[in-house]
Amino acid sequence: MHHGDILIHIDRTLSDDEINDLLRETSHDHGVVDACIGEKTRHLMVVDYNALETKPSIILHAIRQRGHSAEMIGL
């Protein structure tokens, strides 16, 4: 497996329920190994993924499809 990490900025601070839903949904996406959002940085999401199975653009697109305005700010 070839791991990659991306940092995604979500354009607003998420509620607890929104964080839980987004993390659960994202962690089930094809190729995603793990996703996390820090307690003090509730608008930043780090996603660990298998680079042989998915691409950062696909992960970002899935987050946007879930109704979040977001952009990738780091790899």
BELDA-V517976 format. One record per helix or strand of 3 or more residues. SS is the DSSP state (~ for helix, > for strand). FROM is the first residue (numbers start at 1). TO is the last residue. If there is no record, write none. Layout:
ss->(SS;SS)
from->(FROM;FROM)
to->(TO;TO)
This chain:
ss->(>;~;>;>;~;>)
from->(3;16;32;44;56;70)
to->(10;27;37;50;65;74)
